[in-house]
Amino acid sequence: MENCIFCKIVSGEIPSTKVYEDESVLAFKDLNPQAPIHILVIPKKHYNNVLDVKENDDIMSKIFYAINNIAKQEGFDKDGFRVINNCGENAGQTVMHMHFHIIAGKKLGEGIV
């Protein structure tokens, strides 16, 4: 996608602080963190949101495999963390490229976010 900020991060046009990368997934620190640890996990291929994922597409398993590795690599796997995906404008999705927020590093409580 030509004007997608996350596609530009994937291509290297926009710098990011990467914490994980493989052939299908990129993860980087959020520029506006909502917790001490706030990492965005995105597929390198553009999907607007989870509704674009097709039945035989394995991107979701690759994303969750990456989240598993990131939690262990960054050392918050034992303390707990939250994974959030906003799907569509009414849900709060502001960048129309499917992404998952990993939030950790403090007690998050039982609220939605």
mmCIF file of the C-alpha atoms, coordinates in Angstrom:
data_MODEL
# 
_entry.id   MODEL 
# 
loop_
_atom_site.group_PDB 
_atom_site.id 
_atom_site.type_symbol 
_atom_site.label_atom_id 
_atom_site.label_alt_id 
_atom_site.label_comp_id 
_atom_site.label_asym_id 
_atom_site.label_entity_id 
_atom_site.label_seq_id 
_atom_site.pdbx_PDB_ins_code 
_atom_site.Cartn_x 
_atom_site.Cartn_y 
_atom_site.Cartn_z 
_atom_site.occupancy 
_atom_site.B_iso_or_equiv 
_atom_site.pdbx_formal_charge 
_atom_site.auth_seq_id 
_atom_site.auth_comp_id 
_atom_site.auth_asym_id 
_atom_site.auth_atom_id 
_atom_site.pdbx_PDB_model_num 
ATOM 1   C CA . MET A 1 1   ? 0.000   0.000   0.000  1.00 0.00 ? 1   MET A CA 1 
ATOM 2   C CA . GLU A 1 2   ? 1.497   3.251   -1.183 1.00 0.00 ? 2   GLU A CA 1 
ATOM 3   C CA . ASN A 1 3   ? 0.606   5.546   1.736  1.00 0.00 ? 3   ASN A CA 1 
ATOM 4   C CA . CYS A 1 4   ? 0.608   2.975   4.549  1.00 0.00 ? 4   CYS A CA 1 
ATOM 5   C CA . ILE A 1 5   ? 3.002   3.987   7.323  1.00 0.00 ? 5   ILE A CA 1 
ATOM 6   C CA . PHE A 1 6   ? 3.534   0.372   8.402  1.00 0.00 ? 6   PHE A CA 1 
ATOM 7   C CA . CYS A 1 7   ? 4.329   -0.701  4.826  1.00 0.00 ? 7   CYS A CA 1 
ATOM 8   C CA . LYS A 1 8   ? 6.905   2.098   4.764  1.00 0.00 ? 8   LYS A CA 1 
ATOM 9   C CA . ILE A 1 9   ? 8.392   0.776   8.010  1.00 0.00 ? 9   ILE A CA 1 
ATOM 10  C CA . VAL A 1 10  ? 8.564   -2.725  6.483  1.00 0.00 ? 10  VAL A CA 1 
ATOM 11  C CA . SER A 1 11  ? 10.326  -1.374  3.382  1.00 0.00 ? 11  SER A CA 1 
ATOM 12  C CA . GLY A 1 12  ? 12.783  0.662   5.459  1.00 0.00 ? 12  GLY A CA 1 
ATOM 13  C CA . GLU A 1 13  ? 11.543  4.044   4.226  1.00 0.00 ? 13  GLU A CA 1 
ATOM 14  C CA . ILE A 1 14  ? 10.639  4.962   7.812  1.00 0.00 ? 14  ILE A CA 1 
ATOM 15  C CA . PRO A 1 15  ? 12.978  3.895   10.624 1.00 0.00 ? 15  PRO A CA 1 
ATOM 16  C CA . SER A 1 16  ? 11.793  1.897   13.624 1.00 0.00 ? 16  SER A CA 1 
ATOM 17  C CA . THR A 1 17  ? 13.267  0.289   16.697 1.00 0.00 ? 17  THR A CA 1 
ATOM 18  C CA . LYS A 1 18  ? 12.936  -3.360  15.705 1.00 0.00 ? 18  LYS A CA 1 
ATOM 19  C CA . VAL A 1 19  ? 12.653  -6.039  18.351 1.00 0.00 ? 19  VAL A CA 1 
ATOM 20  C CA . TYR A 1 20  ? 11.836  -8.998  16.071 1.00 0.00 ? 20  TYR A CA 1 
ATOM 21  C CA . GLU A 1 21  ? 11.881  -9.788  12.377 1.00 0.00 ? 21  GLU A CA 1 
ATOM 22  C CA . ASP A 1 22  ? 11.451  -12.871 10.234 1.00 0.00 ? 22  ASP A CA 1 
ATOM 23  C CA . GLU A 1 23  ? 10.366  -13.436 6.633  1.00 0.00 ? 23  GLU A CA 1 
ATOM 24  C CA . SER A 1 24  ? 6.684   -12.678 7.359  1.00 0.00 ? 24  SER A CA 1 
ATOM 25  C CA . VAL A 1 25  ? 6.516   -10.583 10.549 1.00 0.00 ? 25  VAL A CA 1 
ATOM 26  C CA . LEU A 1 26  ? 8.076   -7.394  11.900 1.00 0.00 ? 26  LEU A CA 1 
ATOM 27  C CA . ALA A 1 27  ? 7.836   -6.116  15.475 1.00 0.00 ? 27  ALA A CA 1 
ATOM 28  C CA . PHE A 1 28  ? 8.987   -2.723  16.719 1.00 0.00 ? 28  PHE A CA 1 
ATOM 29  C CA . LYS A 1 29  ? 8.605   -0.396  19.685 1.00 0.00 ? 29  LYS A CA 1 
ATOM 30  C CA . ASP A 1 30  ? 5.556   1.880   19.640 1.00 0.00 ? 30  ASP A CA 1 
ATOM 31  C CA . LEU A 1 31  ? 6.433   5.587   19.365 1.00 0.00 ? 31  LEU A CA 1 
ATOM 32  C CA . ASN A 1 32  ? 3.664   6.479   21.831 1.00 0.00 ? 32  ASN A CA 1 
ATOM 33  C CA . PRO A 1 33  ? 3.921   3.716   24.450 1.00 0.00 ? 33  PRO A CA 1 
ATOM 34  C CA . GLN A 1 34  ? 0.962   3.082   26.746 1.00 0.00 ? 34  GLN A CA 1 
ATOM 35  C CA . ALA A 1 35  ? 3.062   0.990   29.157 1.00 0.00 ? 35  ALA A CA 1 
ATOM 36  C CA . PRO A 1 36  ? 6.762   0.444   29.901 1.00 0.00 ? 36  PRO A CA 1 
ATOM 37  C CA . ILE A 1 37  ? 6.732   -2.226  27.180 1.00 0.00 ? 37  ILE A CA 1 
ATOM 38  C CA . HIS A 1 38  ? 4.622   -1.465  24.105 1.00 0.00 ? 38  HIS A CA 1 
ATOM 39  C CA . ILE A 1 39  ? 5.520   -3.349  20.943 1.00 0.00 ? 39  ILE A CA 1 
ATOM 40  C CA . LEU A 1 40  ? 3.652   -3.446  17.636 1.00 0.00 ? 40  LEU A CA 1 
ATOM 41  C CA . VAL A 1 41  ? 3.625   -6.718  15.704 1.00 0.00 ? 41  VAL A CA 1 
ATOM 42  C CA . ILE A 1 42  ? 2.709   -6.518  12.025 1.00 0.00 ? 42  ILE A CA 1 
ATOM 43  C CA . PRO A 1 43  ? 2.662   -8.814  9.019  1.00 0.00 ? 43  PRO A CA 1 
ATOM 44  C CA . LYS A 1 44  ? 5.058   -7.648  6.317  1.00 0.00 ? 44  LYS A CA 1 
ATOM 45  C CA . LYS A 1 45  ? 2.331   -8.257  3.738  1.00 0.00 ? 45  LYS A CA 1 
ATOM 46  C CA . HIS A 1 46  ? -0.405  -5.617  3.879  1.00 0.00 ? 46  HIS A CA 1 
ATOM 47  C CA . TYR A 1 47  ? -3.736  -6.662  5.374  1.00 0.00 ? 47  TYR A CA 1 
ATOM 48  C CA . ASN A 1 48  ? -6.158  -3.869  6.293  1.00 0.00 ? 48  ASN A CA 1 
ATOM 49  C CA . ASN A 1 49  ? -7.322  -5.829  9.356  1.00 0.00 ? 49  ASN A CA 1 
ATOM 50  C CA . VAL A 1 50  ? -8.124  -9.361  10.522 1.00 0.00 ? 50  VAL A CA 1 
ATOM 51  C CA . LEU A 1 51  ? -11.090 -9.504  8.127  1.00 0.00 ? 51  LEU A CA 1 
ATOM 52  C CA . ASP A 1 52  ? -8.601  -9.681  5.234  1.00 0.00 ? 52  ASP A CA 1 
ATOM 53  C CA . VAL A 1 53  ? -7.088  -12.944 6.492  1.00 0.00 ? 53  VAL A CA 1 
ATOM 54  C CA . LYS A 1 54  ? -8.252  -15.903 4.399  1.00 0.00 ? 54  LYS A CA 1 
ATOM 55  C CA . GLU A 1 55  ? -8.863  -19.483 5.525  1.00 0.00 ? 55  GLU A CA 1 
ATOM 56  C CA . ASN A 1 56  ? -5.615  -21.030 4.305  1.00 0.00 ? 56  ASN A CA 1 
ATOM 57  C CA . ASP A 1 57  ? -3.409  -18.051 5.147  1.00 0.00 ? 57  ASP A CA 1 
ATOM 58  C CA . ASP A 1 58  ? -0.997  -18.903 7.969  1.00 0.00 ? 58  ASP A CA 1 
ATOM 59  C CA . ILE A 1 59  ? -0.166  -15.306 8.924  1.00 0.00 ? 59  ILE A CA 1 
ATOM 60  C CA . MET A 1 60  ? -1.998  -15.446 12.260 1.00 0.00 ? 60  MET A CA 1 
ATOM 61  C CA . SER A 1 61  ? 0.032   -18.431 13.465 1.00 0.00 ? 61  SER A CA 1 
ATOM 62  C CA . LYS A 1 62  ? 3.207   -16.636 12.353 1.00 0.00 ? 62  LYS A CA 1 
ATOM 63  C CA . ILE A 1 63  ? 2.193   -13.496 14.261 1.00 0.00 ? 63  ILE A CA 1 
ATOM 64  C CA . PHE A 1 64  ? 1.446   -15.427 17.449 1.00 0.00 ? 64  PHE A CA 1 
ATOM 65  C CA . TYR A 1 65  ? 4.661   -17.423 17.077 1.00 0.00 ? 65  TYR A CA 1 
ATOM 66  C CA . ALA A 1 66  ? 6.479   -14.064 16.884 1.00 0.00 ? 66  ALA A CA 1 
ATOM 67  C CA . ILE A 1 67  ? 4.626   -12.777 19.978 1.00 0.00 ? 67  ILE A CA 1 
ATOM 68  C CA . ASN A 1 68  ? 5.689   -15.918 21.859 1.00 0.00 ? 68  ASN A CA 1 
ATOM 69  C CA . ASN A 1 69  ? 9.335   -15.354 20.866 1.00 0.00 ? 69  ASN A CA 1 
ATOM 70  C CA . ILE A 1 70  ? 9.221   -11.636 21.687 1.00 0.00 ? 70  ILE A CA 1 
ATOM 71  C CA . ALA A 1 71  ? 7.799   -12.284 25.174 1.00 0.00 ? 71  ALA A CA 1 
ATOM 72  C CA . LYS A 1 72  ? 10.630  -14.713 25.933 1.00 0.00 ? 72  LYS A CA 1 
ATOM 73  C CA . GLN A 1 73  ? 13.317  -12.583 24.261 1.00 0.00 ? 73  GLN A CA 1 
ATOM 74  C CA . GLU A 1 74  ? 12.281  -9.396  26.076 1.00 0.00 ? 74  GLU A CA 1 
ATOM 75  C CA . GLY A 1 75  ? 11.798  -11.221 29.385 1.00 0.00 ? 75  GLY A CA 1 
ATOM 76  C CA . PHE A 1 76  ? 8.146   -10.501 30.161 1.00 0.00 ? 76  PHE A CA 1 
ATOM 77  C CA . ASP A 1 77  ? 6.832   -13.994 29.433 1.00 0.00 ? 77  ASP A CA 1 
ATOM 78  C CA . LYS A 1 78  ? 6.593   -14.908 33.122 1.00 0.00 ? 78  LYS A CA 1 
ATOM 79  C CA . ASP A 1 79  ? 5.113   -11.607 34.364 1.00 0.00 ? 79  ASP A CA 1 
ATOM 80  C CA . GLY A 1 80  ? 2.176   -11.526 31.955 1.00 0.00 ? 80  GLY A CA 1 
ATOM 81  C CA . PHE A 1 81  ? 1.265   -9.263  29.075 1.00 0.00 ? 81  PHE A CA 1 
ATOM 82  C CA . ARG A 1 82  ? -1.683  -8.187  26.974 1.00 0.00 ? 82  ARG A CA 1 
ATOM 83  C CA . VAL A 1 83  ? -2.148  -8.603  23.209 1.00 0.00 ? 83  VAL A CA 1 
ATOM 84  C CA . ILE A 1 84  ? -4.590  -6.170  21.601 1.00 0.00 ? 84  ILE A CA 1 
ATOM 85  C CA . ASN A 1 85  ? -5.915  -5.931  18.042 1.00 0.00 ? 85  ASN A CA 1 
ATOM 86  C CA . ASN A 1 86  ? -8.259  -3.157  16.954 1.00 0.00 ? 86  ASN A CA 1 
ATOM 87  C CA . CYS A 1 87  ? -10.300 -4.043  13.867 1.00 0.00 ? 87  CYS A CA 1 
ATOM 88  C CA . GLY A 1 88  ? -11.800 -1.022  12.119 1.00 0.00 ? 88  GLY A CA 1 
ATOM 89  C CA . GLU A 1 89  ? -12.245 2.633   12.967 1.00 0.00 ? 89  GLU A CA 1 
ATOM 90  C CA . ASN A 1 90  ? -14.988 2.123   15.585 1.00 0.00 ? 90  ASN A CA 1 
ATOM 91  C CA . ALA A 1 91  ? -12.645 -0.217  17.472 1.00 0.00 ? 91  ALA A CA 1 
ATOM 92  C CA . GLY A 1 92  ? -9.902  2.414   17.513 1.00 0.00 ? 92  GLY A CA 1 
ATOM 93  C CA . GLN A 1 93  ? -7.787  1.197   14.595 1.00 0.00 ? 93  GLN A CA 1 
ATOM 94  C CA . THR A 1 94  ? -5.909  4.287   13.398 1.00 0.00 ? 94  THR A CA 1 
ATOM 95  C CA . VAL A 1 95  ? -3.438  2.634   11.006 1.00 0.00 ? 95  VAL A CA 1 
ATOM 96  C CA . MET A 1 96  ? -5.235  0.491   8.454  1.00 0.00 ? 96  MET A CA 1 
ATOM 97  C CA . HIS A 1 97  ? -2.587  -2.222  8.385  1.00 0.00 ? 97  HIS A CA 1 
ATOM 98  C CA . MET A 1 98  ? -3.356  -5.189  10.630 1.00 0.00 ? 98  MET A CA 1 
ATOM 99  C CA . HIS A 1 99  ? -1.292  -4.977  13.805 1.00 0.00 ? 99  HIS A CA 1 
ATOM 100 C CA . PHE A 1 100 ? -1.171  -6.302  17.323 1.00 0.00 ? 100 PHE A CA 1 
ATOM 101 C CA . HIS A 1 101 ? -0.103  -4.356  20.400 1.00 0.00 ? 101 HIS A CA 1 
ATOM 102 C CA . ILE A 1 102 ? 1.898   -6.157  23.067 1.00 0.00 ? 102 ILE A CA 1 
ATOM 103 C CA . ILE A 1 103 ? 1.521   -4.282  26.351 1.00 0.00 ? 103 ILE A CA 1 
ATOM 104 C CA . ALA A 1 104 ? 3.610   -5.271  29.388 1.00 0.00 ? 104 ALA A CA 1 
ATOM 105 C CA . GLY A 1 105 ? 5.936   -4.085  32.104 1.00 0.00 ? 105 GLY A CA 1 
ATOM 106 C CA . LYS A 1 106 ? 3.329   -3.072  34.699 1.00 0.00 ? 106 LYS A CA 1 
ATOM 107 C CA . LYS A 1 107 ? 0.213   -4.441  36.345 1.00 0.00 ? 107 LYS A CA 1 
ATOM 108 C CA . LEU A 1 108 ? -2.517  -3.867  33.777 1.00 0.00 ? 108 LEU A CA 1 
ATOM 109 C CA . GLY A 1 109 ? -5.616  -4.655  35.785 1.00 0.00 ? 109 GLY A CA 1 
ATOM 110 C CA . GLU A 1 110 ? -8.838  -6.119  34.482 1.00 0.00 ? 110 GLU A CA 1 
ATOM 111 C CA . GLY A 1 111 ? -9.998  -3.275  32.211 1.00 0.00 ? 111 GLY A CA 1 
ATOM 112 C CA . ILE A 1 112 ? -10.406 -3.685  28.486 1.00 0.00 ? 112 ILE A CA 1 
ATOM 113 C CA . VAL A 1 113 ? -7.164  -1.903  27.664 1.00 0.00 ? 113 VAL A CA 1 
# 
